[in-house]
Amino acid sequence: MKKKERLEKAVTDSLLEGELNKGEPDKMAVERLPSKYEIRQTVKLDPIVEETTVIRTMAEEVDDRYDEYMKRSERGTPSDTNK
């Protein structure tokens, strides 16, 4: 056998061993798919607003990329716990 053929056989053998030979491939493929649902929790404090407000007290922003988000958020001031 040539070196190339031996390498191809070794790669094929290593790919065929392991988890793929255990169980039904169709069922395992479905299990690996990402979930259709996303879990979200409502929180009182928005971490992006909190961090942006703190950062703005330390440094000046070069652009206004967070201004629109801060306007859309319920509040654009830091929490009382950070004072």
ROKETOR-95963 format. One record per atom (N, C-alpha, C): residue in one letter; atom name; x, y, z. Coordinates in nm, 4 decimals. Last residue first. Layout:
# residues N
   residu   atome       east      north         up
        A      CA          X          Y          Z
...
This chain:
# residues 83
   residu   atome       east      north         up
        K       N    -2.3641     5.3942     4.3974
        K      CA    -2.3260     5.5270     4.4494
        K       C    -2.2485     5.5146     4.5777
        N       N    -2.4603     5.1528     4.3153
        N      CA    -2.3257     5.1901     4.2686
        N       C    -2.2795     5.3230     4.3254
        T       N    -2.7174     5.1332     4.4038
        T      CA    -2.6176     5.0509     4.4723
        T       C    -2.4765     5.0885     4.4304
        D       N    -2.8814     5.2802     4.2432
        D      CA    -2.8438     5.3396     4.3705
        D       C    -2.7345     5.2604     4.4414
        S       N    -2.7680     5.2577     3.8976
        S      CA    -2.8481     5.2153     4.0126
        S       C    -2.7973     5.2801     4.1408
        P       N    -2.7377     5.5320     3.6600
        P      CA    -2.6883     5.4138     3.7331
        P       C    -2.7768     5.3812     3.8521
        T       N    -2.9798     5.6072     3.4048
        T      CA    -2.8971     5.6471     3.5160
        T       C    -2.8495     5.5245     3.5904
        G       N    -3.1743     5.5758     3.2154
        G      CA    -3.0384     5.5903     3.1684
        G       C    -2.9438     5.6361     3.2783
        R       N    -3.4444     5.3472     3.1927
        R      CA    -3.3758     5.4533     3.2644
        R       C    -3.2308     5.4586     3.2180
        E       N    -3.5393     5.1856     2.9890
        E      CA    -3.6317     5.2464     3.0860
        E       C    -3.5677     5.3639     3.1572
        S       N    -3.3889     5.2543     2.6678
        S      CA    -3.3981     5.1815     2.7949
        S       C    -3.4904     5.2567     2.8902
        R       N    -3.3720     5.4330     2.4601
        R      CA    -3.4754     5.3299     2.4548
        R       C    -3.4917     5.2555     2.5864
        K       N    -3.1502     5.5842     2.5328
        K      CA    -3.2808     5.6500     2.5222
        K       C    -3.3941     5.5478     2.5249
        M       N    -2.9498     5.3918     2.5156
        M      CA    -2.9767     5.4528     2.6458
        M       C    -3.1128     5.5229     2.6444
        Y       N    -2.9525     5.3440     2.2417
        Y      CA    -2.9889     5.2364     2.3348
        Y       C    -3.0251     5.2932     2.4706
        E       N    -2.8625     5.5933     2.1497
        E      CA    -2.9955     5.5448     2.1105
        E       C    -3.0422     5.4343     2.2054
        D       N    -2.5993     5.6024     2.2633
        D      CA    -2.7020     5.7012     2.2961
        D       C    -2.8427     5.6518     2.2645
        Y       N    -2.3968     5.4381     2.1822
        Y      CA    -2.4858     5.3865     2.2862
        Y       C    -2.5990     5.4834     2.3210
        R       N    -2.2558     5.5802     1.9858
        R      CA    -2.3151     5.4514     1.9505
        R       C    -2.4114     5.3976     2.0572
        D       N    -2.1356     5.8303     1.9382
        D      CA    -2.2594     5.8210     2.0159
        D       C    -2.3304     5.6880     1.9932
        D       N    -1.7762     5.8428     1.9919
        D      CA    -1.8971     5.8493     1.9105
        D       C    -2.0193     5.8301     1.9988
        V       N    -1.5970     5.8559     2.1958
        V      CA    -1.5621     5.9204     2.0699
        V       C    -1.6823     5.9322     1.9775
        E       N    -1.6710     5.9332     2.5375
        E      CA    -1.6879     5.8492     2.4192
        E       C    -1.6518     5.9267     2.2928
        E       N    -1.4566     5.9773     2.8099
        E      CA    -1.5430     6.0419     2.7118
        E       C    -1.5496     5.9531     2.5881
        A       N    -1.4665     5.8095     3.1295
        A      CA    -1.4055     5.8438     3.0012
        A       C    -1.5079     5.9090     2.9101
        M       N    -1.6065     5.7808     3.3694
        M      CA    -1.4611     5.7701     3.3691
        M       C    -1.3964     5.8214     3.2416
        T       N    -1.8735     5.7984     3.3207
        T      CA    -1.8216     5.8821     3.4287
        T       C    -1.6686     5.8832     3.4295
        R       N    -1.9075     5.6115     3.1228
        R      CA    -1.9196     5.7528     3.0854
        R       C    -1.8722     5.8456     3.1966
        I       N    -1.8936     5.3765     3.2708
        I      CA    -1.7838     5.4088     3.1797
        I       C    -1.7875     5.5570     3.1424
        V       N    -2.1433     5.3898     3.3996
        V      CA    -2.0197     5.3920     3.4784
        V       C    -1.9014     5.4326     3.3908
        T       N    -2.3159     5.3741     3.1802
        T      CA    -2.3204     5.4900     3.2683
        T       C    -2.1920     5.5021     3.3501
        T       N    -2.2470     5.1240     3.0772
        T      CA    -2.2280     5.2438     2.9955
        T       C    -2.2266     5.3682     3.0821
        E       N    -2.3238     4.9535     3.2877
        E      CA    -2.1829     4.9651     3.2506
        E       C    -2.1554     5.0906     3.1684
        E       N    -2.6071     4.9997     3.2920
        E      CA    -2.5239     5.0172     3.4107
        E       C    -2.3777     5.0399     3.3728
        V       N    -2.6851     4.9308     3.0346
        V      CA    -2.7063     5.0677     3.0819
        V       C    -2.6158     5.0955     3.2011
        I       N    -2.6128     4.6618     3.0399
        I      CA    -2.5534     4.7500     2.9396
        I       C    -2.5671     4.8955     2.9829
        P       N    -2.7699     4.5504     3.2446
        P      CA    -2.6249     4.5574     3.2607
        P       C    -2.5579     4.6496     3.1593
        D       N    -3.0529     4.6824     3.3785
        D      CA    -2.9960     4.6472     3.2493
        D       C    -2.8441     4.6607     3.2594
        L       N    -3.2431     4.5622     3.6451
        L      CA    -3.1292     4.6419     3.6029
        L       C    -3.0765     4.5914     3.4698
        K       N    -3.4532     4.3838     3.6623
        K      CA    -3.4760     4.5235     3.6975
        K       C    -3.3651     4.6130     3.6456
        V       N    -3.5322     4.1489     3.4036
        V      CA    -3.4502     4.1939     3.5154
        V       C    -3.4773     4.3413     3.5405
        T       N    -3.6789     3.8667     3.2740
        T      CA    -3.6947     4.0091     3.2934
        T       C    -3.6160     4.0488     3.4175
        Q       N    -3.5115     3.6301     3.0742
        Q      CA    -3.5612     3.6692     3.2051
        Q       C    -3.5728     3.8205     3.2098
        R       N    -3.5601     3.3894     2.8210
        R      CA    -3.5220     3.5241     2.8610
        R       C    -3.5832     3.5538     2.9957
        I       N    -3.4670     3.1245     2.6229
        I      CA    -3.5207     3.1617     2.7530
        I       C    -3.4685     3.3001     2.7882
        E       N    -3.5716     3.0196     2.3110
        E      CA    -3.4736     3.0981     2.3839
        E       C    -3.5380     3.1415     2.5147
        Y       N    -3.6083     2.7362     2.0977
        Y      CA    -3.6579     2.8321     2.1952
        Y       C    -3.5438     2.9004     2.2682
        K       N    -3.4946     2.5500     1.9450
        K      CA    -3.5789     2.6477     1.8772
        K       C    -3.6177     2.7610     1.9708
        S       N    -3.1508     2.4558     1.9942
        S      CA    -3.2881     2.4656     2.0426
        S       C    -3.3641     2.5728     1.9661
        P       N    -2.9526     2.3077     1.7332
        P      CA    -2.9752     2.4051     1.8402
        P       C    -3.1238     2.4146     1.8755
        L       N    -2.9005     1.9533     1.6928
        L      CA    -2.9524     2.0801     1.6424
        L       C    -2.9720     2.1779     1.7581
        R       N    -2.8375     1.7116     1.8047
        R      CA    -2.7308     1.8110     1.7966
        R       C    -2.7787     1.9463     1.7441
        E       N    -3.0678     1.5612     1.7758
        E      CA    -3.0274     1.6006     1.9106
        E       C    -2.9194     1.7087     1.9093
        V       N    -3.0608     1.5089     1.5024
        V      CA    -3.1664     1.5950     1.5559
        V       C    -3.1291     1.6447     1.6953
        A       N    -2.8462     1.3324     1.4942
        A      CA    -2.8378     1.4601     1.4226
        A       C    -2.9415     1.5583     1.4748
        M       N    -2.9436     1.1145     1.6358
        M      CA    -2.8326     1.1898     1.6928
        M       C    -2.8179     1.3262     1.6242
        K       N    -3.1375     1.0224     1.4578
        K      CA    -3.1784     1.0687     1.5908
        K       C    -3.0683     1.1548     1.6533
        D       N    -2.9753     0.9483     1.2419
        D      CA    -3.0807     1.0488     1.2257
        D       C    -3.1224     1.1083     1.3596
        P       N    -2.8047     0.7449     1.3487
        P      CA    -2.7490     0.8728     1.3024
        P       C    -2.8540     0.9820     1.2888
        E       N    -2.8588     0.5674     1.6432
        E      CA    -2.9126     0.5998     1.5120
        E       C    -2.8625     0.7367     1.4675
        G       N    -2.5693     0.4156     1.8095
        G      CA    -2.7014     0.4751     1.7982
        G       C    -2.7412     0.5046     1.6545
        K       N    -2.2409     0.4537     1.7385
        K      CA    -2.3291     0.4196     1.8497
        K       C    -2.4628     0.4898     1.8299
        N       N    -2.0890     0.5565     1.5412
        N      CA    -2.1349     0.4191     1.5234
        N       C    -2.2292     0.3748     1.6348
        L       N    -2.0250     0.8087     1.6412
        L      CA    -2.1130     0.7988     1.5253
        L       C    -2.1638     0.6569     1.5023
        E       N    -1.8404     0.7802     1.8547
        E      CA    -1.9819     0.8058     1.8805
        E       C    -2.0718     0.7841     1.7600
        G       N    -1.5953     0.5495     1.7250
        G      CA    -1.6442     0.6465     1.8227
        G       C    -1.7948     0.6605     1.8246
        E       N    -1.4804     0.5339     1.3851
        E      CA    -1.4831     0.4867     1.5224
        E       C    -1.5494     0.5914     1.6106
        L       N    -1.4665     0.6757     1.1495
        L      CA    -1.5772     0.5823     1.1658
        L       C    -1.5868     0.5258     1.3074
        L       N    -1.2354     0.8224     1.1732
        L      CA    -1.3624     0.8942     1.1647
        L       C    -1.4817     0.8015     1.1885
        S       N    -1.0419     0.6241     1.1745
        S      CA    -1.0575     0.7072     1.2946
        S       C    -1.1886     0.7849     1.2921
        D       N    -1.0760     0.5180     0.9170
        D      CA    -1.0987     0.4349     1.0351
        D       C    -1.1218     0.5196     1.1596
        T       N    -1.0044     0.7419     0.7608
        T      CA    -1.1379     0.6815     0.7497
        T       C    -1.1703     0.5992     0.8732
        V       N    -0.7363     0.7718     0.8381
        V      CA    -0.8330     0.8795     0.8619
        V       C    -0.9750     0.8249     0.8584
        A       N    -0.6319     0.5273     0.7491
        A      CA    -0.6232     0.5635     0.8904
        A       C    -0.7243     0.6732     0.9260
        K       N    -0.6794     0.5483     0.4748
        K      CA    -0.7432     0.4402     0.5507
        K       C    -0.7421     0.4727     0.6995
        E       N    -0.5165     0.7673     0.4139
        E      CA    -0.6605     0.7752     0.3902
        E       C    -0.7350     0.6690     0.4696
        L       N    -0.2649     0.6551     0.4792
        L      CA    -0.3159     0.7720     0.5520
        L       C    -0.4667     0.7857     0.5364
        R       N    -0.2518     0.4497     0.2894
        R      CA    -0.2498     0.4163     0.4321
        R       C    -0.3041     0.5320     0.5150
        E       N    -0.2511     0.6006     0.0553
        E      CA    -0.3618     0.5079     0.0806
        E       C    -0.3692     0.4697     0.2277
        K       N    -0.0027     0.7325     0.0840
        K      CA    -0.1279     0.8089     0.0748
        K       C    -0.2487     0.7207     0.1072
        K       N     0.1804     0.5203     0.0756
        K      CA     0.1681     0.6018     0.1970
        K       C     0.0360     0.6785     0.1992
        K       N     0.0454     0.2229    -0.0730
        K      CA     0.1201     0.3473    -0.0758
        K       C     0.0939     0.4253     0.0523
        M       N     0.0828    -0.1179     0.0000
        M      CA     0.0000     0.0000     0.0000
        M       C     0.0877     0.1250     0.0000
